[in-house]
Amino acid sequence: MRTVGLTLQHNFEHRTKRPAPIPEGLALLLCFGLSLAAILVRSPAALGWLSLTNFGLLVIYRPNGKTLLRIGRLILWQVAVITGLHLLRYGPAAGLMPGLRTSWQLLMAFTPGLILLHGASTGRLAQVLSRMLPARSAFVLAASLKFLPQLLAEVKIIYEAQLLRGARILPRDLLHPRHWSDLLHCLIAPAVVQALELADNIARAAQAREFGRMPRRTCWPGNQGGRS
């Protein structure tokens, strides 16, 4: 809990002082619009324009190498899984292009959020969200977005540990339905428990700092422009 508390304090006190390349409110609207457009459009030309826009966000926010590596892994994983399922269902002739298009759409839907998550200030996002949501809801949503990468890293550790124990959860293993029970018991269930533990630690850290004592508080004390 101490680690979570220190991380929360750093994110809500220190990172808010860094200037944002795009105002957080505009960035939220832009990411929502891009994700919604990726779901609605289907033509390669429209998806191409969305790809250029997302590349522009990458240039503006300049995420670190770990973020780029995570996006690259996302591309490889979902292209392989979704295209593979289309090929198994419809065959090479009828399944290749629809599978690639669906993978492209999903990538364009998730990429804006990943870029904003790693490039924007969590404190300012909480302030923007507090204009649309109650203060506590804005804090919960902003904290959840911030700690999502940490949760994913812990799930990866669980995944690698379960592989060492002999769990059959490799991609090639999951092609056989009889191995899906391993996925549920060895990865999904521990990941849910880890998520609940992380949420409890965040709640305890916020409670220890008396978050919620003031009904108008939107961020940690000491932030520029924040209320306490």
N, C-alpha and C positions, 0 to 999 in steps of 0.2 A: 504493500500500500504506500509505503514511503516513496518508492520509485515512481509510482503513478502520480502521487501528489507533486513531487518535484517536477515531473514532466508537464503536468497541468499548469503549474505556476510559471514555468518557463514559457510555455506556449501562449499563455494569456497575458503575460507581463512583458516579455522580451520581444516576441515576434510581431506584436502589434505596432512597434515603432519602425518596422521596415516598410518603406514605401511600396505600394502595390503598383504593378505595371498597368492594371486595369482596375477601376473601382469595383469593390467586391459585389455590390448590388448588380452592376452591369455584367460582371463575370458570371454571377449565378443565373441571370436571365439568358445570357449567351449560351452557357452550358446546357441549360434546360432546353433552349430552342434547338441547339445542335443535336442533342440526344433524341428529342421528339422528331426532328426531321429525319434522322437516320432510321427511325422505325417506320415512318410513313412513306418515304421515297423508295423506289426500287430500281430506277434506271441507272446504268453505269455512269452516265454523264452527271447526274445529280450526286451520286456517291463520290464521284471524282472531285466535285466542288467542295463537298463536305470534308474530304480528305485534305484538300488544300487549306481549308479554314482551320482544321485541327493542327495541321503542320504550322500554320501561323501562330496558334496558341503555344505550341512547343517552342517556337523561336522567341515569343514574347516572355514566357515564364522561365525558360531555360532550366528545366528540371535537371537534377543531378543524374549521374550515371546509373544509380540503382533504380531510379524511376524509369529511365529509358529501357533498362534491362527488363524490368517488370512488364512494361508495355510490349516489348519484343516477345517475351515468353507468352503473354496473353495472345498475341497474334498467332504464334506457332501452335499453341494448345488448341485454340478454338478452331483454327483452320483445319487442323488434323482431325479433331473429333467430329465437327459438324460435317465437313466434306466427306469424311469416312462413313458417317451414318447415311448420308445421301447416296453414296456409291453403293453401300450394302443394300439400301432399299430400292433404288431405281436403276442401278447399273451405271457403268462409266458414261454411256452416251447421254442418258437423260438426267443423271444426278450430279455431274461435275460442276456445270455452270450454276445451277440453283444453289448447290452447297457453297460454292465460293461467294456467291452474292449474299447469302444469308450470313456467312462469316464476316463479310465486309460490313454488312449492316450492324451486326452486334458490336464489332470493333468500333465503328463510328459512334455507337450509342454509349459505350463505356469510356472511351478515350477522353472526352471533355472533362468528365468527373475526375478521372485520375490526374489529369494535368492540374485542375483547380485544387484538388486535394493536396498535392505536393508543392504547389506554387503560391497559393494564397495564404494570408494570415488567418489562423484559426480564430483569434480574438476579434478581428474585424468581421469575419463571417458570422460570428455569434452576434455582433452588434447589428448586422444587416438582418439576420434572421429574427432578431428580437422585435423588429418593426412589423413583422408579419405574424409572429408566434409569441405566446407567453414567454417570459424570461427563462423559466426553467426548461421549457420545451426547446428553446433556442440553444441553451447550454448543452442539453442532452444530445441534440442533433449535431452540434459542432464538435463536441467531445467524441461522439461516435465516429464521425468522419475522420477525426485526427488519429484515433487509435485503431482504425481499421488496418493500416499497414502493420502495426505491431501484432494484431490478432492474426493476420495472414502469415507473418513470420513464425508465430508460435504454432500455427496449423502445419506449416512446412516442417517444423521440427518434429511434430507428432507423426507426420507422414513418413519421414525418414526413419524415425525410431520404430515404427510399426513394420516398415520394410525389413529392417534388421531382425525383427522378431519373426519374420516369415509370413507376414500378412500378404495376401494375394490382391494387391490394390494397384499394381502397375497398369498403365493403359492397356497393354495387351491382355492382362488378366481380366479386365473389366469387359472385354468383348464376350465373355462367357457369363451368362446370368447366374450361374451357381456361385460365382465369386462376389456377387453384389452384397451378400451378407457380411463379408469381410469389410467391405467399404463402409457399411452401416455401423458395425460394432467397433471397428478399429480406427476409423477416421471421423465419421460424422458425429457419433456420440461423444468422443473425447473433445472434438472441436466445439460442440455446443456447451459442454461443461466448462471449457476454457473461456468461451465468450461470456458465460454467466459469471465466472470468477472475475474476469476483467471488469465487467460492468459493476460488480459489487465493490471492487477496489476503487473505481472512479467515484462511485457514490460516497464511499467512506472518506476519500480524500477531499471531496467537495464539502461534505458535512463537517469535517475537521476544520475547514477554513470558513465555516459559517456561511456557506453559499445558500442563499434562500432566506436568510434572516431579514434582509431588506427586500421588499417586494419589487422595487424598481432596479435592482442590481442586474446588470447584463453581462458583466465581465469582472475579472479580478481587480481589486483595488490597485490604483496606481497607473492604470492605462490612460493614455491620452484620449479624451473624449468619452470615457466610460462613466457609468453611474455607479455609485455605491450607497 
